Amino acid sequence: MDVIAEAVELIRNATCPGDHDQAWELVGKATEDRETAAGRGFALVRSPDAAERKIGCDLLGNVAQVEESLREPVLLAVLELAATETDHAVHASIARTLGCTGDERAVPELLRLAEHPDQDVRFYVAWSLPLGRADDAVIEALIRLTADPEDEVRDWATFALGTQCQADSRAIREALWARLGDQDTEAREEAIAGLARRRDRRVVPHAARLLDNGGFSPNTLTAIACLGDPVLVPYLEDFEEDQSITDALGECDPASRAARDAFAAGLAEALHARLPELDFGVYGEICEPGLTLAVCGDIWSVERLRDRVGGDPVRAAGLVADELSESESPGDAA
């Protein structure tokens, strides 16, 4: 029996969560042969057997993650299946696979599945959204899912709303604030990160306690860098510096931030002096830390550029000019 058929049999006769875990491992092994996995996946999603449809969806989801050329065919096949599917386990696989395509055309079906009675389906909806869209319907669905009775659903929905979605509104902040008292540690941390990314100063004491307890992720440090509050400097200084800690300290320490801003101003002046016709800009984003230099469609992190040139803005302008010149094709130069 091949691994795909074995996975189907495990799902068809599953009696415990371990059977599903083993089937998932077999799907992962089968996906190593992408061409075969895709062919079998497209065939299985049309099967009258629910176990085969589920494994077919899982195969297509894995393939879509690594084969960009197959994402649209996978999307269309899974949307066709979703129109008539009644099995809850298959619905969960549909929700996951739609997220793997990264295609905004999946959003209406995900929004429909967001109301599903099965927690696994709602989990994969939270895992899949927002798919690049942050319209009112997506935000409303994520807000509802942040209050889901299941911990994993709330955790992923809070991450999607707070970090993956960069929209900001009173309703979003209220939903994130509601999770600060969540019984689930991860949901609380995601709420802190989401509020910090929106530079909501009221969350500073919560961020300080999180740092004091030492239980945080790189995503949280990025959010704390967005917050940029000097109160957090002593907490950050307690940790051995890695790039995430260094970046957060750079944003939270007023002297460091002022030096960075002075470098950015000097860089802009030096670039204009060297290439007066050059179209460029230096900007920051509300939900992301640091500054970005954008030139002719290319971008540089101002902080990384500053590190490369030892803080010399004139040298940085020369480096940018040289890199622009090197990337210019012969046709462009002519």
C-alpha positions as CSV (number, residue, x, y, z in Angstrom):
1,M,0.0,0.0,0.0
2,D,1.4,3.4,-0.9
3,V,1.6,6.2,1.6
4,I,-1.3,8.1,0.2
5,A,-3.6,5.1,0.3
6,E,-2.3,4.4,3.8
7,A,-3.2,7.9,4.9
8,V,-6.7,7.5,3.5
9,E,-7.2,4.3,5.4
10,L,-6.0,5.9,8.6
11,I,-8.5,8.7,8.2
12,R,-11.3,6.4,7.2
13,N,-10.8,4.2,10.3
14,A,-9.5,6.8,12.8
15,T,-10.3,6.2,16.4
16,C,-8.0,8.7,18.1
17,P,-6.1,11.9,17.4
18,G,-2.9,9.9,16.9
19,D,-4.4,8.4,13.7
20,H,-4.9,11.8,12.2
21,D,-1.3,12.8,13.2
22,Q,0.1,9.7,11.5
23,A,-2.0,10.4,8.4
24,W,-0.7,14.0,8.3
25,E,2.9,12.7,8.5
26,L,2.2,10.4,5.5
27,V,0.7,13.3,3.5
28,G,3.9,15.2,4.2
29,K,6.0,12.3,3.0
30,A,3.9,11.9,-0.1
31,T,4.3,15.6,-1.0
32,E,8.1,15.0,-1.4
33,D,7.1,13.8,-4.9
34,R,5.2,17.0,-5.9
35,E,4.1,15.9,-9.3
36,T,2.5,12.6,-8.0
37,A,1.0,14.3,-5.0
38,A,-0.6,17.0,-7.2
39,G,-2.0,14.4,-9.6
40,R,-3.4,12.2,-6.9
41,G,-4.7,15.2,-5.0
42,F,-6.7,16.6,-7.9
43,A,-8.2,13.1,-8.5
44,L,-9.0,12.4,-4.8
45,V,-10.9,15.7,-4.2
46,R,-13.5,14.4,-6.7
47,S,-13.9,11.1,-4.9
48,P,-17.3,10.1,-3.4
49,D,-15.4,9.0,-0.3
50,A,-14.9,11.7,2.4
51,A,-11.6,10.3,3.6
52,E,-10.2,10.4,0.1
53,R,-11.5,14.0,-0.4
54,K,-9.8,15.1,2.9
55,I,-6.4,13.5,2.0
56,G,-6.7,15.0,-1.5
57,C,-7.3,18.5,-0.1
58,D,-4.3,18.0,2.3
59,L,-2.1,17.0,-0.6
60,L,-3.1,20.0,-2.7
61,G,-2.6,22.3,0.2
62,N,1.0,21.1,0.7
63,V,1.7,21.3,-3.0
64,A,0.3,24.8,-3.3
65,Q,2.6,26.0,-0.5
66,V,5.7,25.1,-2.6
67,E,4.5,25.2,-6.2
68,E,3.3,28.7,-7.1
69,S,2.2,27.6,-10.6
70,L,-0.3,25.2,-9.1
71,R,-2.0,27.6,-6.7
72,E,-4.7,28.8,-9.0
73,P,-5.7,25.2,-10.2
74,V,-5.7,24.1,-6.5
75,L,-7.8,27.1,-5.6
76,L,-10.4,26.4,-8.3
77,A,-10.5,22.7,-7.5
78,V,-11.0,23.3,-3.8
79,L,-13.7,26.0,-4.3
80,E,-15.6,23.6,-6.6
81,L,-15.4,21.0,-3.8
82,A,-16.5,23.4,-1.1
83,A,-19.7,24.2,-3.0
84,T,-21.1,20.8,-2.3
85,E,-19.1,19.4,0.7
86,T,-20.9,18.3,3.8
87,D,-18.2,16.5,5.8
88,H,-16.7,18.5,8.7
89,A,-13.2,17.0,8.4
90,V,-13.1,17.8,4.7
91,H,-14.3,21.4,5.5
92,A,-11.2,21.8,7.8
93,S,-8.9,20.6,5.0
94,I,-10.7,23.0,2.6
95,A,-10.1,25.9,4.9
96,R,-6.4,25.1,5.3
97,T,-5.8,24.5,1.6
98,L,-7.5,27.8,0.7
99,G,-5.1,29.5,3.0
100,C,-2.1,27.7,1.4
101,T,-3.0,29.2,-2.0
102,G,-2.6,32.7,-0.7
103,D,-5.3,33.8,-3.1
104,E,-7.8,36.5,-2.1
105,R,-10.5,34.7,-4.1
106,A,-10.6,32.2,-1.3
107,V,-11.8,34.8,1.2
108,P,-15.6,34.5,0.6
109,E,-15.5,30.8,1.3
110,L,-13.3,31.3,4.4
111,L,-15.8,33.8,5.7
112,R,-18.6,31.4,5.2
113,L,-16.6,28.7,7.1
114,A,-15.8,31.1,9.9
115,E,-19.3,30.3,11.3
116,H,-18.7,26.6,11.2
117,P,-19.8,24.5,14.3
118,D,-16.5,22.5,14.1
119,Q,-13.6,24.0,16.0
120,D,-11.0,22.5,13.6
121,V,-12.7,24.3,10.7
122,R,-12.7,27.6,12.6
123,F,-9.1,27.1,13.6
124,Y,-8.0,26.8,9.9
125,V,-10.1,29.8,9.0
126,A,-8.2,31.8,11.6
127,W,-5.0,30.3,10.3
128,S,-5.8,31.2,6.7
129,L,-7.2,34.7,7.1
130,P,-6.6,37.6,6.3
131,L,-4.9,36.5,2.9
132,G,-3.8,40.0,2.2
133,R,-7.3,41.4,2.6
134,A,-8.3,43.6,5.6
135,D,-11.8,44.7,4.5
136,D,-14.7,45.1,7.0
137,A,-15.9,41.5,6.5
138,V,-12.5,39.9,7.2
139,I,-11.9,42.1,10.2
140,E,-15.4,41.3,11.6
141,A,-14.8,37.6,11.2
142,L,-11.4,37.7,12.9
143,I,-12.8,39.8,15.8
144,R,-15.5,37.1,16.3
145,L,-12.9,34.4,16.2
146,T,-10.8,36.2,18.8
147,A,-13.6,35.4,21.3
148,D,-14.0,31.8,20.2
149,P,-14.5,29.2,23.0
150,E,-11.5,27.2,21.8
151,D,-8.0,28.4,22.9
152,E,-6.2,27.6,19.6
153,V,-8.8,29.4,17.6
154,R,-8.6,32.5,19.8
155,D,-4.8,32.4,19.6
156,W,-4.5,32.3,15.8
157,A,-7.3,34.8,15.3
158,T,-5.6,37.2,17.7
159,F,-2.4,36.8,15.9
160,A,-4.1,37.3,12.5
161,L,-5.9,40.4,13.7
162,G,-3.1,41.9,15.7
163,T,0.0,41.1,13.6
164,Q,-0.9,39.8,10.1
165,C,-3.6,42.5,9.6
166,Q,-2.3,46.1,9.8
167,A,-5.7,47.8,9.9
168,D,-6.5,49.9,12.9
169,S,-9.8,50.8,14.5
170,R,-11.5,51.1,17.8
171,A,-13.2,47.7,17.3
172,I,-9.8,46.0,16.5
173,R,-8.2,47.5,19.6
174,E,-11.2,46.6,21.8
175,A,-11.0,43.0,20.6
176,L,-7.3,42.9,21.4
177,W,-7.8,44.5,24.8
178,A,-10.4,41.8,25.6
179,R,-7.7,39.1,25.1
180,L,-5.3,40.7,27.7
181,G,-7.2,38.8,30.4
182,D,-7.4,35.6,28.4
183,Q,-6.8,32.3,30.2
184,D,-4.5,31.2,27.2
185,T,-1.0,32.6,27.5
186,E,-0.4,32.7,23.8
187,A,-3.6,34.6,23.1
188,R,-2.5,37.2,25.8
189,E,0.9,37.6,24.2
190,E,-0.6,38.0,20.7
191,A,-2.9,40.7,22.1
192,I,0.0,42.6,23.6
193,A,1.9,42.3,20.3
194,G,-1.1,43.6,18.3
195,L,-1.7,46.6,20.6
196,A,2.1,47.4,20.7
197,R,2.2,47.3,16.8
198,R,-0.5,49.9,16.9
199,R,1.6,51.9,19.3
200,D,-1.1,51.9,22.0
201,R,0.8,53.2,25.0
202,R,-1.7,51.8,27.4
203,V,-0.2,48.3,26.8
204,V,3.3,49.3,28.1
205,P,2.8,47.8,31.6
206,H,1.6,44.6,30.0
207,A,4.6,44.5,27.7
208,A,6.9,45.2,30.7
209,R,5.4,42.2,32.7
210,L,5.8,40.0,29.7
211,L,9.5,40.9,29.4
212,D,9.9,40.5,33.1
213,N,8.6,37.0,33.0
214,G,10.9,36.2,30.1
215,G,8.2,34.4,28.0
216,F,8.0,36.1,24.7
217,S,8.5,35.4,21.0
218,P,10.5,37.2,18.3
219,N,7.1,38.6,17.0
220,T,6.6,40.2,20.4
221,L,10.0,41.8,20.4
222,T,9.2,43.3,17.0
223,A,6.0,44.7,18.4
224,I,7.8,46.1,21.4
225,A,10.1,47.8,18.9
226,C,7.1,49.4,17.3
227,L,6.0,50.6,20.8
228,G,9.3,52.3,21.3
229,D,8.8,53.2,24.9
230,P,11.8,54.2,27.1
231,V,10.1,52.5,30.1
232,L,10.9,49.1,28.5
233,V,14.7,49.7,28.1
234,P,15.7,48.3,31.5
235,Y,13.7,45.1,30.8
236,L,15.3,44.6,27.4
237,E,18.8,45.2,28.9
238,D,18.4,42.2,31.1
239,F,18.6,39.9,28.1
240,E,21.6,38.7,26.1
241,E,21.5,40.8,22.9
242,D,20.6,39.2,19.7
243,Q,19.3,41.0,16.6
244,S,15.7,41.1,17.9
245,I,16.8,42.5,21.3
246,T,19.1,45.0,19.6
247,D,16.4,46.2,17.3
248,A,13.9,46.7,20.2
249,L,16.5,48.5,22.3
250,G,17.3,50.7,19.3
251,E,13.6,51.8,19.0
252,C,12.9,52.1,22.8
253,D,16.1,54.0,23.7
254,P,15.6,57.7,22.9
255,A,19.3,58.4,22.3
256,S,19.6,55.5,19.9
257,R,16.5,56.4,18.1
258,A,17.6,60.1,17.8
259,A,20.9,59.0,16.4
260,R,19.2,56.8,13.8
261,D,16.8,59.6,12.8
262,A,19.8,62.0,12.4
263,F,21.5,59.4,10.2
264,A,18.3,59.1,8.1
265,A,18.2,62.8,7.6
266,G,21.9,62.9,6.7
267,L,21.4,60.1,4.2
268,A,18.5,61.9,2.5
269,E,20.6,65.0,2.2
270,A,23.6,63.1,0.9
271,L,21.6,61.2,-1.6
272,H,20.0,64.4,-2.9
273,A,23.4,66.0,-3.2
274,R,24.8,63.1,-5.1
275,L,21.8,62.3,-7.3
276,P,19.6,65.4,-7.4
277,E,17.2,63.9,-9.9
278,L,16.7,60.7,-7.9
279,D,13.2,59.8,-6.7
280,F,13.5,58.4,-3.2
281,G,11.8,58.5,0.2
282,V,12.4,57.5,3.8
283,Y,9.4,56.3,5.7
284,G,8.1,54.3,8.7
285,E,5.0,52.1,9.0
286,I,2.7,52.2,12.0
287,C,2.7,48.4,12.5
288,E,6.4,47.8,11.7
289,P,9.5,49.1,13.5
290,G,12.3,51.0,11.9
291,L,12.7,53.2,8.9
292,T,12.9,52.2,5.2
293,L,14.6,53.9,2.3
294,A,12.8,53.4,-1.0
295,V,14.6,54.2,-4.2
296,C,13.3,53.3,-7.7
297,G,11.3,50.3,-6.5
298,D,14.2,49.0,-4.3
299,I,14.2,49.2,-0.5
300,W,16.8,49.3,2.2
301,S,16.5,49.1,5.9
302,V,17.9,52.4,7.2
303,E,19.1,50.6,10.4
304,R,21.0,47.9,8.5
305,L,22.4,50.4,6.1
306,R,23.6,52.5,9.0
307,D,25.4,49.4,10.4
308,R,27.0,48.6,7.1
309,V,28.6,52.0,6.8
310,G,29.5,52.7,10.4
311,G,27.0,55.5,10.8
312,D,28.4,57.6,7.9
313,P,25.4,58.9,5.8
314,V,27.7,60.1,3.0
315,R,29.2,56.7,2.6
316,A,25.7,55.2,2.8
317,A,24.6,57.4,-0.1
318,G,27.6,56.2,-2.1
319,L,26.8,52.6,-1.4
320,V,23.2,53.1,-2.5
321,A,24.2,54.9,-5.6
322,D,26.7,52.1,-6.4
323,E,24.2,49.3,-5.9
324,L,21.7,51.2,-8.1
325,S,24.3,51.5,-10.8
326,E,25.2,47.8,-10.6
327,S,21.5,46.7,-10.8
328,E,21.0,48.9,-13.9
329,S,20.8,46.8,-17.1
330,P,22.7,47.7,-20.3
331,G,19.5,48.7,-21.9
332,D,18.6,51.0,-19.0
333,A,22.0,52.6,-19.0
334,A,21.7,53.3,-22.8
